């Protein structure tokens, strides 16, 4: 058997891989030690034992039931010979498994408050856990952060990040670096005030907390009408990225709250100063203090629920003959942004899906050039707005391949009608001030597409269209492959250069997350979590019902290996 992964010809590349791998205890190139594979959330693996030449030989190695029926959105992580995976519903369980054969090493089963489901927006999700320094860090729907002993599953400490009863929840794994564990939280539909919070890994002591919505006397508070900042959302419900060299933490923020802009802005495309900072934005924080170093707002005075939480993917790109420390973001508003991750300045932005709410991005100001007819107002409908509030891409993670230089984007092809409506704020209750019809396909008939995107040329290279909305993510490897799963449960291995589907296997239920790959004892494995696509599709009417019907209940983890 040949070596797993080609031998790196440069010690510089080896150091670079170690730097970006990040998680203390993880083995660069072999483990999948972090949610997004590395600090840059590239979801790229240097393993190449499974390649375009032999991917057709993949077979099931082992299967593990997850014991939970709700939608499974978890990405497992692998450190050494142990896989850590959370399940839906809170999580209901966190398992430590043998990465070789799936044998259970330990199981963590938290007791969550029974009323926690009343203040969760869009599914009883747990997207994974984090590992560092012998600890597994778990976030929960009751807005708690927990540290477990990685060897035993014993609870070491628990902290309450925010009060779940007022609409807060945590559905995504934290970010770990140095001696810190950093988390955001959800609640943009409940009128919360977003923040990012860092805790010491060994004790759970709060190290820093930074609000995303500036209060009185803070720069940016003037972008809110009156006291609307208090319920301004800007929640931080997805994952962060980290640049060890710059010591910057990158986090996206959610929609402004409520969705209807008449409560907090001018309710027109001429919003002036009322941009509602720092919602629908990409933020960079100092890793030690939490100070906001720079901010870039993708959708000022957001009234479409376009959010800005999608993962920041970090890589160095050659643009105009120069190497740019880039941050790539396939935003829900339909534009693919390349920012300088050191300064926050716009490098380029182009639509990667059908976009009609804006005509483009002004390269001088970085702001969208809106079509006023596509901005909903109080009691005034905007019709056929593309993309819809699920976005050109939602949280489902994209991948960036260092081998091809392409980003692989799970994109939607959906439009909507939307209008503002009068609504009063009540703590712990939905606060949207908006009504909508999302049951609309974009042009072309398909509802989603895996797109290979050149971030330098800002152009599509190839695409694979899917008949139902794309609710899983992508992963790329040095074996020249991209793996992704669809709503029907088909896990596919694709040629990263051409988009040709080389292999597929149906796992029996819908796939809502990207696969991972790892190596143990010189052998490369492919793993994916699957189980009923349910939560957000319930907003999609007839389209959503097709999604739910296509994926039976039952969470499962399926692991593959190469056969003879």
C-alpha positions as CSV (number, residue, x, y, z in Angstrom):
1,X,0.0,0.0,0.0
2,X,1.4,3.4,-1.0
3,X,1.7,6.3,1.4
4,X,-1.4,8.2,2.3
5,X,-0.9,11.6,0.7
6,X,1.9,12.6,-1.6
7,X,5.2,13.5,0.0
8,X,5.5,17.3,0.3
9,X,8.5,18.5,-1.6
10,X,8.9,21.6,0.5
11,X,9.4,21.9,4.2
12,X,7.7,25.3,3.9
13,X,4.5,23.6,2.8
14,X,4.7,21.2,5.7
15,X,5.0,24.1,8.1
16,X,2.1,25.8,6.4
17,X,-0.1,22.7,6.7
18,X,0.7,22.5,10.4
19,X,-0.1,26.1,11.0
20,X,-3.5,25.9,9.3
21,X,-4.4,22.6,10.8
22,X,-4.7,24.4,14.1
23,X,-6.4,22.0,16.6
24,X,-3.9,21.1,19.3
25,X,-3.3,17.3,19.1
26,X,-4.5,16.9,15.5
27,X,-2.1,15.5,12.9
28,X,-2.0,17.7,9.8
29,X,-2.9,15.9,6.6
30,X,-4.2,12.8,8.4
31,X,-6.8,14.0,10.9
32,X,-10.0,16.0,10.3
33,X,-9.3,17.9,13.5
34,X,-11.7,20.9,13.0
35,X,-15.2,21.5,11.7
36,X,-13.9,23.0,8.5
37,X,-10.8,20.8,8.3
38,X,-8.5,23.8,9.2
39,X,-8.6,27.3,10.6
40,X,-9.4,28.6,7.1
41,X,-12.5,26.5,6.8
42,X,-11.3,25.2,3.4
43,X,-12.7,21.7,3.9
44,X,-9.7,20.5,1.8
45,X,-7.7,17.4,2.6
46,X,-4.2,16.6,1.5
47,X,-5.0,12.9,1.5
48,X,-4.9,11.3,-2.0
49,X,-5.0,7.5,-1.5
50,X,-8.6,7.8,-2.7
51,X,-8.3,9.4,-6.1
52,X,-10.0,9.8,-9.5
53,X,-8.3,6.5,-10.5
54,X,-9.9,4.3,-7.9
55,X,-12.8,6.1,-6.3
56,X,-15.2,3.6,-8.0
57,X,-13.8,1.0,-5.6
58,X,-15.2,2.7,-2.5
59,X,-17.3,0.4,-0.3
60,X,-19.0,0.7,3.1
61,X,-16.5,0.1,5.9
62,X,-18.9,0.5,8.9
63,X,-22.2,2.2,9.9
64,X,-23.3,3.7,13.2
65,X,-26.8,4.7,14.1
66,X,-26.9,8.1,15.8
67,X,-30.1,7.5,17.8
68,X,-31.7,10.8,16.9
69,X,-34.6,11.4,14.4
70,X,-34.3,15.2,13.8
71,X,-32.2,16.7,10.9
72,X,-28.6,15.6,11.2
73,X,-26.3,18.5,10.4
74,X,-23.1,17.4,12.2
75,X,-19.6,17.3,10.8
76,X,-17.6,14.6,12.6
77,X,-14.0,15.5,13.7
78,X,-11.2,12.9,13.9
79,X,-8.2,13.2,16.1
80,X,-5.7,10.3,16.0
81,X,-7.8,7.1,16.1
82,X,-10.9,8.7,17.6
83,X,-13.9,10.2,15.9
84,X,-16.1,12.7,17.8
85,X,-19.6,13.3,16.5
86,X,-22.7,15.1,17.8
87,X,-26.3,14.3,16.9
88,X,-29.3,16.5,16.5
89,X,-31.8,17.6,19.2
90,X,-29.6,19.6,21.4
91,X,-27.3,17.5,20.9
92,X,-29.1,14.4,22.1
93,X,-25.7,12.6,22.2
94,X,-22.0,13.2,21.6
95,X,-20.2,10.0,20.7
96,X,-16.5,9.2,20.8
97,X,-16.0,6.4,18.3
98,X,-13.1,4.3,17.1
99,X,-12.2,5.8,13.7
100,X,-11.2,2.4,12.6
101,X,-14.5,0.5,13.1
102,X,-17.1,2.7,14.8
103,X,-16.9,1.1,18.2
104,X,-18.3,3.4,20.9
105,X,-15.6,4.6,23.4
106,X,-17.9,6.9,25.3
107,X,-21.2,8.7,25.0
108,X,-22.3,12.1,26.5
109,X,-26.0,12.6,27.0
110,X,-26.9,16.0,28.3
111,X,-30.1,16.8,30.0
112,X,-31.7,19.8,28.2
113,X,-34.6,21.9,29.4
114,X,-37.9,20.6,27.9
115,X,-38.9,24.1,26.9
116,X,-35.8,24.8,24.9
117,X,-37.6,23.9,21.6
118,X,-39.9,26.9,22.0
119,X,-37.1,29.4,21.3
120,X,-35.2,27.7,18.5
121,X,-35.8,29.1,15.0
122,X,-35.0,26.7,12.4
123,X,-34.3,23.1,13.5
124,X,-33.0,21.3,16.6
125,X,-29.5,21.2,15.2
126,X,-26.0,20.5,16.4
127,X,-23.4,21.0,13.7
128,X,-20.5,19.4,15.5
129,X,-17.9,19.7,18.3
130,X,-14.4,21.1,18.7
131,X,-11.2,19.5,20.1
132,X,-8.2,21.0,21.7
133,X,-5.6,20.0,24.3
134,X,-7.4,16.8,25.4
135,X,-10.8,18.4,25.7
136,X,-13.9,18.2,23.5
137,X,-16.0,21.4,23.5
138,X,-19.8,21.1,23.0
139,X,-22.3,23.8,22.3
140,X,-26.0,23.2,23.1
141,X,-29.5,24.5,22.2
142,X,-29.9,25.8,25.7
143,X,-27.0,28.2,24.9
144,X,-24.5,26.4,27.1
145,X,-20.8,25.7,26.3
146,X,-19.4,22.5,27.8
147,X,-15.9,21.0,28.1
148,X,-15.6,17.2,28.2
149,X,-12.5,15.1,28.9
150,X,-11.7,13.7,25.4
151,X,-10.7,10.3,26.8
152,X,-13.6,9.7,29.1
153,X,-16.5,12.0,28.1
154,X,-16.6,13.3,31.7
155,X,-17.9,16.9,32.0
156,X,-15.1,19.2,33.1
157,X,-17.0,22.5,33.2
158,X,-20.2,24.1,31.8
159,X,-21.0,27.8,31.3
160,X,-24.2,29.6,30.2
161,X,-23.3,31.8,27.3
162,X,-26.7,33.6,27.1
163,X,-30.2,33.0,28.2
164,X,-32.1,30.6,25.9
165,X,-35.5,31.7,27.2
166,X,-35.1,35.0,25.4
167,X,-34.5,33.4,22.0
168,X,-30.8,32.5,22.2
169,X,-29.5,29.1,21.1
170,X,-26.2,27.7,19.9
171,X,-26.2,25.2,17.0
172,X,-22.7,25.4,15.6
173,X,-19.4,24.2,17.0
174,X,-17.0,26.7,18.7
175,X,-13.6,27.9,17.4
176,X,-10.5,26.8,19.4
177,X,-7.1,28.5,19.3
178,X,-4.3,29.2,21.8
179,X,-6.0,28.7,25.2
180,X,-9.4,30.0,24.0
181,X,-12.7,28.5,22.9
182,X,-14.9,31.0,21.1
183,X,-18.5,30.9,20.3
184,X,-21.4,32.9,18.8
185,X,-25.1,32.2,19.1
186,X,-28.4,32.3,17.2
187,X,-31.5,34.4,17.8
188,X,-31.7,36.8,14.9
189,X,-35.4,35.9,14.6
190,X,-36.1,36.7,18.3
191,X,-34.7,40.2,18.5
192,X,-31.5,39.4,20.3
193,X,-28.3,41.5,20.3
194,X,-25.5,39.5,18.7
195,X,-22.1,38.9,20.2
196,X,-18.9,36.8,20.0
197,X,-17.6,35.4,23.3
198,X,-14.3,33.8,24.2
199,X,-13.6,31.5,27.2
200,X,-10.5,30.0,28.6
201,X,-10.2,26.3,27.6
202,X,-9.0,25.1,31.0
203,X,-11.5,26.8,33.3
204,X,-14.4,28.2,31.3
205,X,-13.7,31.7,32.5
206,X,-14.9,34.4,30.2
207,X,-11.9,36.0,28.4
208,X,-13.7,38.5,26.3
209,X,-17.1,39.4,24.8
210,X,-17.8,41.7,21.9
211,X,-21.2,42.8,20.8
212,X,-21.8,43.0,17.1
213,X,-24.4,45.8,17.5
214,X,-22.8,49.0,18.8
215,X,-24.5,50.6,21.8
216,X,-24.9,54.3,22.6
217,X,-21.5,56.1,22.4
218,X,-19.9,53.4,20.3
219,X,-19.0,53.9,16.7
220,X,-21.9,52.7,14.5
221,X,-24.7,53.2,16.9
222,X,-25.8,56.2,14.7
223,X,-26.7,53.6,12.0
224,X,-29.8,52.6,14.1
225,X,-33.0,54.6,14.6
226,X,-33.7,55.3,18.3
227,X,-33.4,52.2,20.5
228,X,-33.8,49.7,17.6
229,X,-30.2,48.5,18.2
230,X,-31.5,46.7,21.3
231,X,-33.3,44.2,19.2
232,X,-31.1,44.6,16.2
233,X,-30.0,40.9,15.9
234,X,-26.6,40.6,14.1
235,X,-26.4,37.1,15.7
236,X,-23.4,34.9,15.2
237,X,-24.9,31.5,14.7
238,X,-22.5,29.9,12.4
239,X,-18.7,29.1,12.6
240,X,-15.6,31.3,12.9
241,X,-12.3,31.2,11.1
242,X,-8.8,32.1,12.4
243,X,-5.5,33.4,10.9
244,X,-2.7,32.4,13.3
245,X,-0.2,34.8,11.6
246,X,-2.5,37.8,11.9
247,X,-4.1,36.6,15.1
248,X,-7.5,37.6,13.7
249,X,-10.7,35.8,14.3
250,X,-13.3,36.1,11.5
251,X,-17.1,35.8,12.1
252,X,-20.1,36.6,10.0
253,X,-23.2,38.2,11.4
254,X,-26.9,37.6,10.8
255,X,-29.8,39.7,9.5
256,X,-30.8,42.9,11.1
257,X,-33.8,42.4,13.4
258,X,-36.6,42.3,12.7
259,X,-36.5,41.5,9.0
260,X,-38.8,44.4,8.2
261,X,-36.6,47.5,8.0
262,X,-39.4,50.0,8.9
263,X,-38.6,49.7,12.6
264,X,-34.8,50.5,12.3
265,X,-34.1,52.2,9.0
266,X,-35.7,54.4,6.4
267,X,-37.6,51.5,4.7
268,X,-36.3,52.5,1.3
269,X,-33.2,51.9,-0.7
270,X,-32.1,55.4,0.3
271,X,-31.2,54.3,3.8
272,X,-28.4,56.9,4.3
273,X,-26.7,56.5,7.7
274,X,-29.2,53.8,8.8
275,X,-27.3,50.8,7.6
276,X,-27.7,48.9,10.8
277,X,-24.1,48.1,11.7
278,X,-22.8,45.4,12.1
279,X,-25.5,43.2,10.7
280,X,-25.2,41.1,7.5
281,X,-21.4,41.8,7.9
282,X,-18.1,40.1,8.0
283,X,-16.1,41.0,11.1
284,X,-12.5,40.5,12.0
285,X,-11.6,40.4,15.8
286,X,-8.3,40.6,17.5
287,X,-7.8,37.1,18.8
288,X,-6.5,38.2,22.2
289,X,-8.8,41.1,23.1
290,X,-11.9,40.6,20.9
291,X,-11.6,44.2,19.6
292,X,-13.2,44.6,16.2
293,X,-10.2,45.3,13.8
294,X,-12.3,45.7,10.7
295,X,-15.8,45.2,9.4
296,X,-17.3,44.8,6.0
297,X,-21.1,45.0,5.5
298,X,-22.4,42.9,2.6
299,X,-26.1,43.9,2.8
300,X,-26.7,47.3,4.5
301,X,-30.2,47.7,6.1
302,X,-30.9,44.1,5.2
303,X,-34.6,43.5,4.7
304,X,-34.4,40.1,2.8
305,X,-33.0,38.1,5.7
306,X,-29.8,37.6,3.6
307,X,-27.7,37.4,6.8
308,X,-23.9,37.3,6.5
309,X,-23.0,34.4,8.6
310,X,-21.7,32.1,5.9
311,X,-18.3,30.7,6.6
312,X,-15.2,32.8,5.8
313,X,-12.8,30.7,3.8
314,X,-9.2,31.7,4.0
315,X,-6.5,31.2,1.4
316,X,-3.8,33.2,-0.4
317,X,-4.8,34.0,-4.0
318,X,-2.7,35.4,-6.9
319,X,-4.7,38.4,-8.1
320,X,-3.2,40.8,-10.7
321,X,0.2,39.3,-10.3
322,X,0.3,39.7,-6.5
323,X,-0.4,37.4,-3.7
324,X,-3.4,38.5,-1.7
325,X,-4.2,37.2,1.8
326,X,-7.8,36.5,0.8
327,X,-11.1,35.8,2.6
328,X,-13.7,34.2,0.4
329,X,-17.4,34.4,1.1
330,X,-20.2,33.0,-1.0
331,X,-22.8,35.2,0.6
332,X,-26.5,34.5,1.0
333,X,-27.2,37.8,-1.0
334,X,-25.9,35.9,-4.1
335,X,-22.5,37.6,-4.4
336,X,-19.1,35.9,-4.1
337,X,-16.8,38.2,-2.2
338,X,-13.1,38.2,-2.1
339,X,-11.8,40.5,0.7
340,X,-8.2,41.2,1.9
341,X,-8.4,39.4,5.2
342,X,-5.7,41.7,6.7
343,X,-7.4,45.0,5.9
344,X,-11.0,44.0,5.1
345,X,-10.9,45.9,1.8
346,X,-12.9,44.6,-1.1
347,X,-10.8,42.8,-3.8
348,X,-13.8,41.7,-6.0
349,X,-17.4,40.7,-5.9
350,X,-19.6,39.0,-8.5
351,X,-22.9,37.2,-8.5
352,X,-22.5,33.4,-8.4
353,X,-26.3,32.7,-8.8
354,X,-29.2,34.6,-10.3
355,X,-29.4,38.0,-8.5
356,X,-31.9,40.7,-9.3
357,X,-32.2,42.6,-6.0
358,X,-29.0,44.4,-6.8
359,X,-27.3,45.2,-10.1
360,X,-23.8,44.7,-8.8
361,X,-21.4,45.8,-6.1
362,X,-19.9,49.3,-6.3
363,X,-16.1,48.7,-6.3
364,X,-15.4,52.1,-4.7
365,X,-17.8,51.8,-1.7
366,X,-18.2,48.0,-1.5
367,X,-22.0,48.6,-1.3
368,X,-24.6,46.8,-3.4
369,X,-26.3,48.8,-6.2
370,X,-29.9,48.1,-5.3
371,X,-32.9,47.8,-7.5
372,X,-35.5,49.8,-5.4
373,X,-38.4,47.7,-6.8
374,X,-36.9,44.6,-5.2
375,X,-36.7,46.1,-1.7
376,X,-39.9,45.2,0.3
377,X,-41.4,47.9,2.5
378,X,-44.1,48.1,5.2
379,X,-47.3,46.6,3.6
380,X,-45.6,46.7,0.1
381,X,-44.6,43.5,-1.6
382,X,-41.4,43.0,-3.6
383,X,-42.1,40.3,-6.2
384,X,-39.9,37.6,-7.6
385,X,-36.8,38.6,-5.6
386,X,-33.8,36.5,-6.4
387,X,-32.2,34.8,-4.5
388,X,-34.8,34.1,-1.8
389,X,-34.0,34.3,1.9
390,X,-32.3,30.9,1.8
391,X,-29.8,32.7,-0.2
392,X,-27.5,31.9,-3.1
393,X,-25.9,29.7,-0.5
394,X,-26.9,29.1,3.1
395,X,-24.7,27.7,5.9
396,X,-24.0,24.5,4.0
397,X,-20.2,24.7,3.7
398,X,-18.3,25.2,0.5
399,X,-14.8,23.9,-0.1
400,X,-11.6,25.5,-1.5
401,X,-9.1,23.2,-3.1
402,X,-5.5,24.2,-2.9
403,X,-4.9,21.7,-5.7
404,X,-7.3,23.2,-8.3
405,X,-7.6,26.8,-6.9
406,X,-11.4,26.5,-7.2
407,X,-14.2,26.9,-4.7
408,X,-17.0,24.3,-4.7
409,X,-20.2,26.0,-3.7
410,X,-23.5,24.3,-2.8
411,X,-25.8,26.9,-4.3
412,X,-29.6,27.5,-4.4
413,X,-31.7,28.5,-7.3
414,X,-34.7,30.0,-5.5
415,X,-36.7,33.3,-5.5
416,X,-39.4,34.9,-3.4
417,X,-42.1,37.4,-2.8
418,X,-41.6,39.4,0.5
419,X,-43.2,42.4,2.3
420,X,-42.9,44.2,5.6
421,X,-45.7,44.1,8.2
422,X,-46.4,45.7,11.5
423,X,-45.3,43.6,14.5
424,X,-44.5,44.3,18.1
425,X,-41.5,42.9,20.0
426,X,-42.1,40.4,22.8
427,X,-39.1,38.7,24.5
428,X,-38.7,35.0,23.5
429,X,-41.1,35.3,20.6
430,X,-40.5,35.4,16.9
431,X,-39.9,39.0,15.7
432,X,-39.9,39.1,12.0
433,X,-42.2,42.1,10.9
434,X,-42.2,40.4,7.5
435,X,-44.3,38.0,5.4
436,X,-43.1,36.0,2.5
437,X,-43.7,33.3,-0.2
438,X,-40.6,31.2,-0.8
439,X,-42.1,28.5,-3.0
440,X,-40.5,29.8,-6.2
441,X,-37.8,28.3,-8.4
442,X,-35.3,30.5,-10.2
443,X,-34.7,30.3,-14.0
444,X,-33.7,27.0,-15.5
445,X,-36.0,24.7,-13.6
446,X,-33.4,23.2,-11.2
447,X,-33.5,24.2,-7.5
448,X,-29.8,23.9,-6.6
449,X,-26.4,23.4,-8.1
450,X,-22.9,22.4,-7.0
451,X,-20.7,25.1,-8.7
452,X,-17.0,25.0,-9.2
453,X,-16.0,28.7,-9.0
454,X,-12.8,30.4,-9.9
455,X,-12.4,33.1,-7.1
456,X,-9.7,35.0,-9.1
457,X,-11.6,35.2,-12.4
458,X,-14.9,35.3,-10.5
459,X,-16.5,32.9,-12.9
460,X,-18.1,29.5,-12.9
461,X,-16.0,26.6,-14.3
462,X,-18.6,23.8,-14.1
463,X,-21.8,22.9,-12.3
464,X,-23.9,19.9,-11.3
465,X,-27.6,20.7,-11.2
466,X,-29.9,19.1,-8.6
467,X,-33.7,18.8,-8.7
468,X,-34.2,19.6,-5.0
469,X,-32.6,22.3,-2.8
470,X,-29.0,21.6,-1.9
471,X,-28.8,21.2,1.9
472,X,-25.5,19.5,2.2
473,X,-21.9,20.8,1.8
474,X,-18.8,20.0,-0.2
475,X,-15.3,18.6,0.6
476,X,-12.3,18.5,-1.8
477,X,-9.1,16.4,-1.7
478,X,-5.6,16.1,-3.2
479,X,-6.9,13.0,-4.9
480,X,-8.5,15.3,-7.4
481,X,-12.0,14.8,-6.0
482,X,-14.9,16.7,-4.6
483,X,-17.4,14.8,-2.5
484,X,-20.9,16.0,-1.7
485,X,-24.3,14.6,-0.8
486,X,-27.8,15.6,-1.9
487,X,-31.3,15.6,-0.5
488,X,-32.1,12.2,-1.9
489,X,-29.2,10.7,0.1
490,X,-26.8,10.2,-2.9
491,X,-23.2,10.7,-1.8
492,X,-21.2,11.6,-4.9
493,X,-17.5,11.6,-5.8
494,X,-16.8,14.1,-8.6
495,X,-13.7,15.0,-10.7
496,X,-12.6,18.3,-9.2
497,X,-11.4,19.6,-12.6
498,X,-14.3,18.6,-14.8
499,X,-17.4,18.0,-12.7
500,X,-17.8,14.4,-14.0
501,X,-19.5,12.2,-11.4
502,X,-17.2,9.2,-11.0
503,X,-19.0,7.4,-8.1
504,X,-22.1,7.6,-6.0
505,X,-23.8,5.7,-3.2
506,X,-27.2,6.2,-1.6
507,X,-27.0,6.2,2.2
508,X,-30.8,5.9,2.5
509,X,-31.7,9.4,3.9
510,X,-31.0,13.0,3.1
511,X,-27.5,14.5,3.5
512,X,-27.3,17.9,5.2
513,X,-23.6,18.3,5.8
514,X,-20.4,17.8,3.9
515,X,-18.4,14.5,4.1
516,X,-15.0,14.3,5.7
517,X,-11.9,12.2,5.1
518,X,-9.2,11.0,7.4
519,X,-6.5,8.3,7.7
520,X,-5.8,5.7,10.4
521,X,-2.9,3.2,10.1
522,X,-2.1,4.3,6.6
523,X,-5.6,3.8,5.4
524,X,-7.9,6.6,4.1
525,X,-11.6,6.7,5.0
526,X,-14.5,8.8,3.8
527,X,-17.3,9.6,6.2
528,X,-20.7,11.3,6.1
529,X,-23.5,12.0,8.5
530,X,-27.1,11.8,7.1
531,X,-30.7,12.0,8.4
532,X,-34.0,13.7,7.5
533,X,-33.8,17.1,5.9
534,X,-36.5,18.8,7.8
535,X,-36.1,22.2,9.7
536,X,-35.7,25.1,7.2
537,X,-37.5,23.3,4.3
538,X,-40.7,23.7,6.3
539,X,-40.6,27.3,5.2
540,X,-40.5,26.3,1.5
541,X,-44.1,25.3,0.9
542,X,-44.6,22.6,-1.8
543,X,-40.9,22.6,-2.6
544,X,-40.1,22.1,1.1
545,X,-42.5,19.2,1.4
546,X,-40.7,17.4,-1.5
547,X,-37.4,17.9,0.4
548,X,-38.9,16.3,3.6
549,X,-40.5,13.5,1.7
550,X,-37.2,12.6,0.0
551,X,-35.4,12.0,3.2
552,X,-36.7,9.5,5.8
553,X,-36.2,9.9,9.5
554,X,-33.2,8.3,11.2
555,X,-29.7,9.6,11.8
556,X,-26.8,7.6,10.5
557,X,-23.1,7.8,10.1
558,X,-21.7,5.9,7.1
559,X,-17.9,5.4,6.6
560,X,-16.3,4.1,3.4
561,X,-13.0,2.5,2.5
562,X,-11.4,1.4,-0.8
563,X,-12.1,-2.2,-1.8
564,X,-9.9,-4.5,-3.8
